[in-house]
Amino acid sequence: MGDEAKPNNKVMKRLNIFLLGVLAIGLFAGCQTKQKQMKEELVDFIKKHDSIVIPLSKETNLAYWKAAITGFEEDFNKAQELQLKMVEVYADTHALATLGKIKVSGLVNDTLLARQLDLLYNQFLMAKADTSKLNAIVKMETKIERQFSIFRTKINGKEMTDNDVEEILRSSKDVNKQKEVWMAQKKIGRVVAEDMIKLVTMRNEVAKEMGFKNYHQMKLILSEQDPKVITSLFDELDSLTKEVFTKVKGEVDDYFVSYYKLKSEDELMPWNYQNRFFQEAPRIYDVDLSTYYADKNLESLTAAYYYGIGLPIDGTLQNSDLYEKNGKNQHAFCISIDRLEDVRVLCNIKPNSYWMNTMLHEFGHAVYDYNIDYSLPFVLREPTHTFTTEAIAMIFGRQASNPQWLKDMVGISDEEKQKIADNCFKTLRLEQLVFSRWSQVMYRFEKAMYDDPEQDLNLLWWDLVEEFQLMNRPPNRDEPDWATKIHIALFPCYYHNYLLGELLASQFYYYIVANVLQSDDYKFQSFVNKPEVGNYLKNNVFAVGSKYYWNDMIEQATGEKLTAKYYAKQFVE
């Protein structure tokens, strides 16, 4: 064969390039087709999901609200029935397989769709569990919630509300009376403890079916939190607060030994610390903040404050239930009924500093929910994370003990403000240290309980109380006092978010003071009549809903990811 029959190198190169181009175009076209298919499949899935879940969630929330207000068994049964329907929705194995296929493909590159995919996939992971076990959990939770709702402390046949109990513990100097009331209130523990242990075991079974070590690990991971990171953070906070808390706790004990005329701190018992769990700061400084609220309308103060910072709550107030009723849930919470305008708060107001703090706190949740961008998809119309909404609630709740807020909102004089300023700050600092150590107990108790629910939980509880709160355990006491904390039963593996919220509250606070108010006075800022504060929060925190992973939202809003340094600056250093 002659040279003229040999292929020309340049021609062959061009041909190869052409063929590679054709192949690339084919692959690209195939990829585009696959991307389009995955996107359309996800869009269709979300439409179907929303068509079912939006009306069902609203109906469920309304039923839960009614049960919390009335305490009636039929209302709890209705709420339970609807919760079981919601469980059924997320127990769909076919739906989980569809989401899994789309997620594994990695072909959904639309930001909003990809975020919805992540959140939906975590919710539908429940489909891996036995539906009958999920239903049993809901029924047990409903039973326990009603037991808490209708329980009343009884002394000599007379019923007392939780408000009554707290008032006696807070104000009485009769240690025998305090002990009697504390012991009587703790009887709820025996009522619910056996069912709570069953509930923990049931939750663990479900978690293991889903491939997790236990329910505690599952709950954190599905809420986009790394259990090792959370434990490491709590270890850091333990180290950060241990020394200063030990010092302050010594001052508290010295005060109460004198106050109750005891011989030594060895005689101090849990009922002497002015609340049921030593989760709030006792009144040891020469300022009784409740006196400033005794003749005030807390509802009006709350409304005026939020209006002044550009976050009006008129509609939420109209839908809320704020005062004591027989059978009503004795605690406080905020609920978004429809992830739109119907946001409600439940409280049991008394004119004191505790309930002023609680009102500001719960309506902090409310303004967050209310101001999420309604144009976002339904799945994203929730706070970025549960602890980010806690942070907002805490920023505002802290104002109840802020002397500048008392001057601006309640009307105390500048002279009175100066007089109480130092003790107000000491009170707030004590509140933070006490709560931080209490949160250690809650986090570590739940973590250990889900590791081994068959261990001696009564012993575990008091071991942790002694270690982190430095309180004496009552002698010869072997009662399920851990079971008297409603969160352990009904808001499991959640409490650590309160402390994370406190960290973020300080981070937001420092950012707002420096960058929104452009001030260098970080000690007492009330934000009263500063609509720029509301605008900052609305635009940078509330409106985005859960559009972003929580640490990304925090970084966008403050320039840094979550850090403990501002909390330390404010309350430890």
Secondary structure as GFF3:
##gff-version 3
##sequence-region A 1 573
A	DSSP	three_ten_helix	3	5	.	.	.	ID=ss1
A	DSSP	alpha_helix	9	70	.	.	.	ID=ss2
A	DSSP	alpha_helix	73	89	.	.	.	ID=ss3
A	DSSP	alpha_helix	93	105	.	.	.	ID=ss4
A	DSSP	alpha_helix	111	124	.	.	.	ID=ss5
A	DSSP	three_ten_helix	125	128	.	.	.	ID=ss6
A	DSSP	alpha_helix	131	150	.	.	.	ID=ss7
A	DSSP	beta_strand	153	155	.	.	.	ID=ss8
A	DSSP	beta_strand	158	160	.	.	.	ID=ss9
A	DSSP	alpha_helix	162	171	.	.	.	ID=ss10
A	DSSP	alpha_helix	175	185	.	.	.	ID=ss11
A	DSSP	alpha_helix	188	209	.	.	.	ID=ss12
A	DSSP	alpha_helix	215	222	.	.	.	ID=ss13
A	DSSP	alpha_helix	227	259	.	.	.	ID=ss14
A	DSSP	three_ten_helix	265	267	.	.	.	ID=ss15
A	DSSP	three_ten_helix	270	273	.	.	.	ID=ss16
A	DSSP	three_ten_helix	289	292	.	.	.	ID=ss17
A	DSSP	alpha_helix	298	308	.	.	.	ID=ss18
A	DSSP	alpha_helix	314	319	.	.	.	ID=ss19
A	DSSP	beta_strand	333	336	.	.	.	ID=ss20
A	DSSP	beta_strand	343	346	.	.	.	ID=ss21
A	DSSP	alpha_helix	353	370	.	.	.	ID=ss22
A	DSSP	three_ten_helix	378	380	.	.	.	ID=ss23
A	DSSP	alpha_helix	386	397	.	.	.	ID=ss24
A	DSSP	three_ten_helix	398	401	.	.	.	ID=ss25
A	DSSP	alpha_helix	403	405	.	.	.	ID=ss26
A	DSSP	pi_helix	406	410	.	.	.	ID=ss27
A	DSSP	alpha_helix	414	451	.	.	.	ID=ss28
A	DSSP	alpha_helix	457	464	.	.	.	ID=ss29
A	DSSP	pi_helix	465	469	.	.	.	ID=ss30
A	DSSP	three_ten_helix	481	484	.	.	.	ID=ss31
A	DSSP	alpha_helix	486	490	.	.	.	ID=ss32
A	DSSP	alpha_helix	496	511	.	.	.	ID=ss33
A	DSSP	pi_helix	512	516	.	.	.	ID=ss34
A	DSSP	alpha_helix	531	537	.	.	.	ID=ss35
A	DSSP	pi_helix	538	542	.	.	.	ID=ss36
A	DSSP	alpha_helix	550	558	.	.	.	ID=ss37
A	DSSP	alpha_helix	565	571	.	.	.	ID=ss38
###
